[in-house]
């Protein structure tokens, strides 16, 4: 369908609470398709509707096992603990260390507006928590344990026509 602009930190919409989706409409279907396209185009693991400027409780996630669409999601159980790197399409070029539950159970509606429950652990649990936080105007940057870090894994400087690693 289409790639949407991803709103970045500092944009007021990322601090607002989203509204429930009462019914599936044609526009909502287009939004979901655009969110999936945008997430894949930007090499993301997840994307929440406010990140594309829409204050609706919709999340898309793909941790490598196929797309998951969550409408009006809520976390109903959480257990364990994991601490690891987290990044966000709305905070480009940065990452931080965040502690999240190791296992999470969510309840949501699918694209047919049918209720379902799903469990995730590890990266999927982290993605559930991260994306659902967006629906309440929360960003991972407020949960980092030691601030933000640059995502540049290698810095190169050109010297005498050759690239050298610094």
Buried (B, 14 or more C-beta within 10 A) or exposed (E): EEEBEBBEBEBEBBEEEBEEBEEBEEEBEEBBBBBBBBBBEBEBBBBBBBBBEBBBBBBBBBBEEEEBBBBBBEBEEBEEEBEEEBBBBBBEEBBBBBBBBBBBBBBBBBBEEEEEEBEBBBBBBBBBBBBBBBBEBBBBBEBBEEEBBEEEEEEEEEEEEEEEEE
